[in-house]
């Protein structure tokens, strides 16, 4: 019988998903690091850094949404003409998409 060796799994560097491949009703997008809210991908389309920062602050002020233990992984903020879908993914990124309502 052989002796099993213990190895630490190699963690590959995560890269954010490309949100540009989404349907045409998307008017803007960005990707932030969940840990600190810094931009992993610049804003595109009509999404602004100001709006993305406000949405991230909503997540932070909502409690433990950004922790792994929290079950809430997505929040939608809707206005009359636009909506924002914000998803906290297990890859350490916060994906934000702006759409027409």
Rosetta constraint file for C-alpha pairs under 8 A:
AtomPair CA 14 CA 91 HARMONIC 6.64 0.50
AtomPair CA 16 CA 31 HARMONIC 6.99 0.50
AtomPair CA 16 CA 40 HARMONIC 7.38 0.50
AtomPair CA 16 CA 41 HARMONIC 7.76 0.50
AtomPair CA 16 CA 91 HARMONIC 7.90 0.50
AtomPair CA 16 CA 93 HARMONIC 6.71 0.50
AtomPair CA 19 CA 29 HARMONIC 6.69 0.50
AtomPair CA 19 CA 30 HARMONIC 7.68 0.50
AtomPair CA 19 CA 97 HARMONIC 7.89 0.50
AtomPair CA 20 CA 29 HARMONIC 7.72 0.50
AtomPair CA 22 CA 26 HARMONIC 6.89 0.50
AtomPair CA 25 CA 99 HARMONIC 5.76 0.50
AtomPair CA 25 CA 100 HARMONIC 6.12 0.50
AtomPair CA 26 CA 97 HARMONIC 6.77 0.50
AtomPair CA 26 CA 98 HARMONIC 5.85 0.50
AtomPair CA 26 CA 99 HARMONIC 4.41 0.50
AtomPair CA 26 CA 100 HARMONIC 6.83 0.50
AtomPair CA 27 CA 45 HARMONIC 5.67 0.50
AtomPair CA 27 CA 46 HARMONIC 5.74 0.50
AtomPair CA 27 CA 47 HARMONIC 7.26 0.50
AtomPair CA 27 CA 97 HARMONIC 7.73 0.50
AtomPair CA 27 CA 98 HARMONIC 5.51 0.50
AtomPair CA 27 CA 99 HARMONIC 5.19 0.50
AtomPair CA 27 CA 100 HARMONIC 6.82 0.50
AtomPair CA 28 CA 43 HARMONIC 7.12 0.50
AtomPair CA 28 CA 44 HARMONIC 5.18 0.50
AtomPair CA 28 CA 45 HARMONIC 4.20 0.50
AtomPair CA 28 CA 46 HARMONIC 4.84 0.50
AtomPair CA 28 CA 47 HARMONIC 4.54 0.50
AtomPair CA 28 CA 97 HARMONIC 5.91 0.50
AtomPair CA 28 CA 98 HARMONIC 4.94 0.50
AtomPair CA 28 CA 99 HARMONIC 7.01 0.50
AtomPair CA 29 CA 43 HARMONIC 5.76 0.50
AtomPair CA 29 CA 44 HARMONIC 5.38 0.50
AtomPair CA 29 CA 45 HARMONIC 6.83 0.50
AtomPair CA 29 CA 46 HARMONIC 7.82 0.50
AtomPair CA 29 CA 47 HARMONIC 5.65 0.50
AtomPair CA 29 CA 95 HARMONIC 7.66 0.50
AtomPair CA 29 CA 96 HARMONIC 5.46 0.50
AtomPair CA 29 CA 97 HARMONIC 4.40 0.50
AtomPair CA 29 CA 98 HARMONIC 5.92 0.50
AtomPair CA 30 CA 39 HARMONIC 7.62 0.50
AtomPair CA 30 CA 40 HARMONIC 7.95 0.50
AtomPair CA 30 CA 41 HARMONIC 5.77 0.50
AtomPair CA 30 CA 42 HARMONIC 5.84 0.50
AtomPair CA 30 CA 43 HARMONIC 4.59 0.50
AtomPair CA 30 CA 44 HARMONIC 6.41 0.50
AtomPair CA 30 CA 47 HARMONIC 7.17 0.50
AtomPair CA 30 CA 52 HARMONIC 7.51 0.50
AtomPair CA 30 CA 95 HARMONIC 6.32 0.50
AtomPair CA 30 CA 96 HARMONIC 5.39 0.50
AtomPair CA 30 CA 97 HARMONIC 6.79 0.50
AtomPair CA 31 CA 39 HARMONIC 6.11 0.50
AtomPair CA 31 CA 40 HARMONIC 5.44 0.50
AtomPair CA 31 CA 41 HARMONIC 5.07 0.50
AtomPair CA 31 CA 42 HARMONIC 7.18 0.50
AtomPair CA 31 CA 43 HARMONIC 7.67 0.50
AtomPair CA 31 CA 93 HARMONIC 6.53 0.50
AtomPair CA 31 CA 94 HARMONIC 5.65 0.50
AtomPair CA 31 CA 95 HARMONIC 4.72 0.50
AtomPair CA 31 CA 96 HARMONIC 6.13 0.50
AtomPair CA 32 CA 37 HARMONIC 5.36 0.50
AtomPair CA 32 CA 38 HARMONIC 5.44 0.50
AtomPair CA 32 CA 39 HARMONIC 4.40 0.50
AtomPair CA 32 CA 40 HARMONIC 4.99 0.50
AtomPair CA 32 CA 41 HARMONIC 6.80 0.50
AtomPair CA 32 CA 93 HARMONIC 5.67 0.50
AtomPair CA 32 CA 94 HARMONIC 5.04 0.50
AtomPair CA 32 CA 95 HARMONIC 6.61 0.50
AtomPair CA 33 CA 37 HARMONIC 5.12 0.50
AtomPair CA 33 CA 38 HARMONIC 5.49 0.50
AtomPair CA 33 CA 39 HARMONIC 6.31 0.50
AtomPair CA 33 CA 40 HARMONIC 5.96 0.50
AtomPair CA 33 CA 92 HARMONIC 6.23 0.50
AtomPair CA 33 CA 93 HARMONIC 4.68 0.50
AtomPair CA 33 CA 94 HARMONIC 6.02 0.50
AtomPair CA 34 CA 66 HARMONIC 6.50 0.50
AtomPair CA 34 CA 88 HARMONIC 7.16 0.50
AtomPair CA 34 CA 92 HARMONIC 5.43 0.50
AtomPair CA 34 CA 93 HARMONIC 4.99 0.50
AtomPair CA 34 CA 94 HARMONIC 5.43 0.50
AtomPair CA 35 CA 66 HARMONIC 7.66 0.50
AtomPair CA 35 CA 92 HARMONIC 7.20 0.50
AtomPair CA 37 CA 53 HARMONIC 7.42 0.50
AtomPair CA 37 CA 56 HARMONIC 6.47 0.50
AtomPair CA 40 CA 93 HARMONIC 7.92 0.50
AtomPair CA 43 CA 47 HARMONIC 5.63 0.50
AtomPair CA 43 CA 48 HARMONIC 6.02 0.50
AtomPair CA 43 CA 49 HARMONIC 6.44 0.50
AtomPair CA 44 CA 48 HARMONIC 7.77 0.50
AtomPair CA 46 CA 98 HARMONIC 7.70 0.50
AtomPair CA 47 CA 51 HARMONIC 6.90 0.50
AtomPair CA 47 CA 52 HARMONIC 7.21 0.50
AtomPair CA 47 CA 97 HARMONIC 7.85 0.50
AtomPair CA 47 CA 98 HARMONIC 6.42 0.50
AtomPair CA 48 CA 52 HARMONIC 6.25 0.50
AtomPair CA 49 CA 53 HARMONIC 5.98 0.50
AtomPair CA 50 CA 54 HARMONIC 6.28 0.50
AtomPair CA 51 CA 55 HARMONIC 6.19 0.50
AtomPair CA 52 CA 56 HARMONIC 6.19 0.50
AtomPair CA 52 CA 96 HARMONIC 7.36 0.50
AtomPair CA 53 CA 57 HARMONIC 6.21 0.50
AtomPair CA 54 CA 58 HARMONIC 6.33 0.50
AtomPair CA 55 CA 59 HARMONIC 6.57 0.50
AtomPair CA 55 CA 86 HARMONIC 7.76 0.50
AtomPair CA 56 CA 60 HARMONIC 6.37 0.50
AtomPair CA 57 CA 61 HARMONIC 5.97 0.50
AtomPair CA 58 CA 62 HARMONIC 5.98 0.50
AtomPair CA 59 CA 63 HARMONIC 7.18 0.50
AtomPair CA 59 CA 65 HARMONIC 6.20 0.50
AtomPair CA 59 CA 66 HARMONIC 7.09 0.50
AtomPair CA 60 CA 64 HARMONIC 7.26 0.50
AtomPair CA 60 CA 65 HARMONIC 7.02 0.50
AtomPair CA 60 CA 66 HARMONIC 7.09 0.50
AtomPair CA 64 CA 70 HARMONIC 6.21 0.50
AtomPair CA 65 CA 70 HARMONIC 5.58 0.50
AtomPair CA 65 CA 71 HARMONIC 7.68 0.50
AtomPair CA 65 CA 72 HARMONIC 6.15 0.50
AtomPair CA 65 CA 73 HARMONIC 7.08 0.50
AtomPair CA 66 CA 70 HARMONIC 7.21 0.50
AtomPair CA 66 CA 88 HARMONIC 6.94 0.50
AtomPair CA 68 CA 90 HARMONIC 7.79 0.50
AtomPair CA 73 CA 87 HARMONIC 5.74 0.50
AtomPair CA 73 CA 88 HARMONIC 5.01 0.50
AtomPair CA 73 CA 89 HARMONIC 6.89 0.50
AtomPair CA 74 CA 85 HARMONIC 7.18 0.50
AtomPair CA 74 CA 86 HARMONIC 5.55 0.50
AtomPair CA 74 CA 87 HARMONIC 4.30 0.50
AtomPair CA 74 CA 88 HARMONIC 6.09 0.50
AtomPair CA 75 CA 85 HARMONIC 6.07 0.50
AtomPair CA 75 CA 86 HARMONIC 5.28 0.50
AtomPair CA 75 CA 87 HARMONIC 6.56 0.50
AtomPair CA 76 CA 83 HARMONIC 7.00 0.50
AtomPair CA 76 CA 84 HARMONIC 5.57 0.50
AtomPair CA 76 CA 85 HARMONIC 4.54 0.50
AtomPair CA 76 CA 86 HARMONIC 6.15 0.50
AtomPair CA 77 CA 83 HARMONIC 5.63 0.50
AtomPair CA 77 CA 84 HARMONIC 5.14 0.50
AtomPair CA 77 CA 85 HARMONIC 6.63 0.50
AtomPair CA 78 CA 82 HARMONIC 6.21 0.50
AtomPair CA 78 CA 83 HARMONIC 4.18 0.50
AtomPair CA 78 CA 84 HARMONIC 6.32 0.50
AtomPair CA 78 CA 101 HARMONIC 7.49 0.50
AtomPair CA 79 CA 83 HARMONIC 5.83 0.50
AtomPair CA 79 CA 101 HARMONIC 7.44 0.50
AtomPair CA 80 CA 101 HARMONIC 6.63 0.50
AtomPair CA 81 CA 100 HARMONIC 5.92 0.50
AtomPair CA 81 CA 101 HARMONIC 5.05 0.50
AtomPair CA 82 CA 98 HARMONIC 6.86 0.50
AtomPair CA 82 CA 99 HARMONIC 5.63 0.50
AtomPair CA 82 CA 100 HARMONIC 4.53 0.50
AtomPair CA 82 CA 101 HARMONIC 4.75 0.50
AtomPair CA 83 CA 98 HARMONIC 5.73 0.50
AtomPair CA 83 CA 99 HARMONIC 5.30 0.50
AtomPair CA 83 CA 100 HARMONIC 6.25 0.50
AtomPair CA 83 CA 101 HARMONIC 5.76 0.50
AtomPair CA 84 CA 96 HARMONIC 6.75 0.50
AtomPair CA 84 CA 97 HARMONIC 5.59 0.50
AtomPair CA 84 CA 98 HARMONIC 4.58 0.50
AtomPair CA 84 CA 99 HARMONIC 6.38 0.50
AtomPair CA 85 CA 95 HARMONIC 7.99 0.50
AtomPair CA 85 CA 96 HARMONIC 5.73 0.50
AtomPair CA 85 CA 97 HARMONIC 5.28 0.50
AtomPair CA 85 CA 98 HARMONIC 6.61 0.50
AtomPair CA 86 CA 94 HARMONIC 6.79 0.50
AtomPair CA 86 CA 95 HARMONIC 5.68 0.50
AtomPair CA 86 CA 96 HARMONIC 4.56 0.50
AtomPair CA 86 CA 97 HARMONIC 6.62 0.50
AtomPair CA 87 CA 94 HARMONIC 5.60 0.50
AtomPair CA 87 CA 95 HARMONIC 5.14 0.50
AtomPair CA 87 CA 96 HARMONIC 6.54 0.50
AtomPair CA 88 CA 92 HARMONIC 7.48 0.50
AtomPair CA 88 CA 93 HARMONIC 6.26 0.50
AtomPair CA 88 CA 94 HARMONIC 4.57 0.50
AtomPair CA 88 CA 95 HARMONIC 6.51 0.50
AtomPair CA 89 CA 93 HARMONIC 5.67 0.50
AtomPair CA 89 CA 94 HARMONIC 6.15 0.50
AtomPair CA 89 CA 95 HARMONIC 7.43 0.50
